[in-house]
Amino acid sequence: MSKSKSSKSNGTPSYPSRRSLLKGSAGALATGLTAATWQPAAAQKRGGTLKVSNGGDPPDFDVHQTATFLTQFIGAPCYSTLMKVDPDNPDRLIPDLAEKAEVSADGRTVTLQLRKGVVFHNGSALTAEDVVYSLNRIKSPPKGIVSPRKGLLGNVEEIRADGALGVTIRLAHPQPDFLMLVSNPFNVIVSRAVAEPLDAQGQGVKRQVVGTGPFRLTQAVDGQYYELTRFDRYFGQGPMLDRIQFFPIRGEVERGAALQSRRIDACFFFANEAVLDPLRKVQGVTALRRPTPTFINLIPNVTRKPFDDPRVREALSLAIDRDAFIRTVGPLAGAFFHSRGLMPPGSPYSLTPQEIKAFGGYDSLPGLGGDVAENRKRAIALLEQAGVPKGSKMVILARGDVPAFRDSAINVAGQLKQIGLDVTVDIRDAGAFYKMETGGDFQLVTHSVAMGGASVDQILGEGYTSYGGRNYGMWKDDTLDKLYSEQSRELDPAKRVQMVRRFQLEFLKTYYQINLAWVGYGAAHLNTVQGWKALNDLYANMQMDRVWLNA
Amino acid sequence: MLDFIARRLAIGLITLIGVATITFFLMRVLPGDAAVMLSGAGAGAISEQELAEVRSKMGLDRPLAVQFGAWIGELAHLNLGLSLRTGQPVASEIARRFPYTLQIVVMAMVIAVALGVPAGLLSAARAGSWLDQTLRALSVGGLAAPSFWVGLLIILGLVWLFKWSPPLFWEPFWVSPWQSITQLIWPAIAVGIRQLALIARMTRSIMLEVLGEDYIRTARAKGLSEKVVVLRHGLRNGLLPVVTLIGFEVSALFGGLIVTEAVFNVPGLGQYVVTAILNRDYPAAQGIVLILAGIVVLGNLTVDLLYGWLDPRTRIQVSR
C-alpha cells in the first residue's frame, strides 16, 4: 500500500491495496528485518503534553488479556512488541525489540535477536526469558489468565531462549504470516519478573504496567485520567513528548466538543459521522475516516432450526440490499466500506465482481448493479422450498450500546421483513449480549468484529474457521478448515493468493456468515499534533514515539 | 426526640438490609456473566474452562447463599469489598466520586430552591397575571425537558458560542472551591432546571391554597402589609409540602445523575454505577446502591426532623 493510497485528506475514504502486505510478509520471512532508521528531524520539537480522549475507562492494563482499544491505546506507548508495522510503509514490519528476525529454509524455525541494552521501566534489563514468558503467556496462559489471541500462536510448537538475547520459535508448519501475527499490537512483551508472580495468583498485570515502551504509566485515576510520562531510558529515538494524558470521555458528541474547544488534542476513535463531519469544518482540526479490519456480519446460529438449512441462510443474504444498508447505517456506525469477499476492501485477495455476484445478495454491493427485487423473489422461493412459512418469527440479537451492532440489526430486521419474515430485534446490554452470544443463545446476531490485525491468517483464522474465536454461529466444516490450513502454510505468494480466493469462494457458498459491510473508524486531531499517521489497522501505530506537538 | 431518631434509624437499618438483599439477588438475576465481561468480552476466543477459572478466582462459582453470606459478613465490618473490574476497594472508589455527585446535587437544589420558591410565590401572589402565565409556561417547559437533553444543549451552545466544553480535570471543592463551583455549575443547572420547575409549581399551588385560608384573611384584616402576610403567615405554613418535595428530590437526584454526569463527563457516582452494572461488577454495583439507599433513608429522616422545626404541632406529636 503506498502512502498516497492510505488516506486522503480530511476523511475521504480510500481503499488500500494489500498486495504489498503479502510481499512484505514474505520479504520479512526470507531476508530478515532491517534496522530502524527513523530519526527525529531538527524541526520536530521535543516536549509538551498530548491530551487524548479515550472512549471510557479501560477495564485494566493487561494488554494480553483484553480485546478493547481502551486498554490497548494506553498500553501501546508503554510496551514494545518484537516487531511493528512501519508507519511509513504499513505493508512491512520494522524492528521493535527484535533487531533481527530470520526464518529457516524450511520455514519452521524463526530466530530472533533482541536489541542490547533495553531496560524495563523498573530498570531491569530485557532478556530472552521475558520474551519467552510473554509469548507463552499468550499461547498457553497460566491458570486464571485469559488470552483472547492465543489462536495467533496456535502454530507454535516451542519457544526457547538462546542465550541472553536470542529467541528461537519452532513452528508446527511454515506460516508466512507468522511474523505479522507474533508482532500483533496486543502481543506486547512483559517483564517476567513482574508478571510471573502476579499470574501465579491469577491476577495478571492488570494494574502493574512495566514495559519497555517510550512512556511509562505514572498516574491512573479511574473515571478521570491516565497519565503517561516519557521514559528517558527508552531504547529508540523517541519519544518526542513529555507526557500523554488520556481522558475517558464516553460520548462521541462530548469528545467532539472537547476537541472543538481545544480541551484535548486528539481522539483516535470516532464512529459517528454526525460527530466527525462537523469536525472537518473546524479550522485547525484534521478529521479522517479509515477502513479497518472490522466487519459487520449477520450470523445465523446453525445449531438452531431453520438456520441449519443453507437455503434459509442464502435467503437471508438475498433479502439484504447492501447498498441501502451502507447508505443508511454507514453515517451512524461507520459502515461505509464494502469488499468483494471476506478480506478487507482493496485486498489483493478480493474476488472479481463476477465471482462475488454469484453469491446470493452480494450483487447488491455498491456498484455491482444487482436487482434487489429479483433477489427477494428468489429469497421467498428458497424459504418456501425450505419449508419456512410466511410470517415466521425470527429474532436478531444485538448489543445496545454500540451503533454498529444496534443499528445494523434494526436495518437488517427491516430488510428481512421484505421477504415475509416477522423479524424483531432483541437489544441487550453488553453483559447480557456476550453471555447470550458466546453461549449460542440466539437465532441471528449482528456482530461488528474488530480484528486486532490485518493479515490473512488473523482475519480468516479468527473469523472464518470452525475453531476460530469468532465462530459465534457454531458451524463445523472440515473442508473449510483444511483449506484455511493449506493457505496458511503456503510460502509461494502467487499460489497463496489463489488458495485464499478459493477459501473465500467455498466459504461464501455456505452463508455461515453474511457480510454486510466493513467499518471505517474516524480519528481527529488538532493540526498541532504532528508525526501520527492513521493506518488501516485501528491498533497499529499507537506507540506515539514519533508524535510531537507543533504548538 | 432521641427515641424518635433512634427508632427511625433502626427502621432505616432494616430498610438497608432489605435493599442489600434485593440488590444482591437482582444483580445475579440480570442476564450476563461477570467472568465474560472481565475476560476480554467481545474477543470471542475465551474457552469455557478459562471462564470457569476466572469465576473461581472471583469466588463466583460458590453457591449464591455462600456468596451472599460472605458479602453481608463484610458489610457488617463496614467493608464494601473489592471491585471485580479494578481490584480496588469499592469504598475508596465511591469516596473518590461521591463529592462530585454531592456537590452537583447541592448546587442544583440551591439553584432550584433559590429561584423556584420565589417564582412560585410570585406566581401565586399574582395569580392569573401575565407574569403568572409566563412562569407557569416556563415551569411546564422545565418539567418536560429531560436533563440530558438540556445538558447536551448547554454543551453544544457553549462550544458554539464560547468554544467552551467541560473541563478534563475536576477540582474537588476542598482543593479549589471557586474553580470547583464554576466547573460544576453547568451540570447543576442542567439537572436543577427540572427541580426548579417542580418547586415553583408546588409552591404556587400550595400558596394559592394557603392564601385563601381564614388566618390569612385575619392577618390582612389586622392591617399587616401584604409582604408580611405572604412571607410570614403564608409561606411558613405553605412550606411543609415543599420541604417534603425537596427532601424527596434530593434523594432522587443522587440516583438520577447518571446521564447528566455522562454528558458532562463528571467522574461522579452516576458514571461509576453505569460502569459497574455494564461490567457486572457486583460488589461495586451493590455498594453504590446501598450507599444511595442510605442517602434516601437519611434524607427522609432529615425531612421529618425539619417538619418538627417548621411545624411545632408535629414536634408535640413526636414527643408524645
Interface residues (C-beta under 8 A of the other chain):
Chain A: K51 G56 D57 P59 D60 Q65 T66 A67 T68 P141 K143 G144 V146 S147 P148 R149 K150 G151 G202 Q203 K206 R207 V221 D222 G223 Q224 Y225 Q245 F247 P248 I249 R250 G251 V253 E254 A257 A258 Q260 S261 R262 R263 I264 D401 R428 D429 A430 G431 A432 Y434 K435 M436 T438 V449 E462 G468 G469 R470 N471 Y472
Chain B: L30 P31 G32 D33 A34 V36 M37 L38 S39 G40 A41 G42 A43 G44 A45 I46 E50 L51 E53 V54 S56 K57 R85 T86 G87 Q88 E93 R96 R97 L152 I155 L156 V159 K163 W164 S165 P166 P167 L168 F169 W170 A262 V263 F264 N265 P267 Q271 Y272 T275 I277 L278 N279 R280
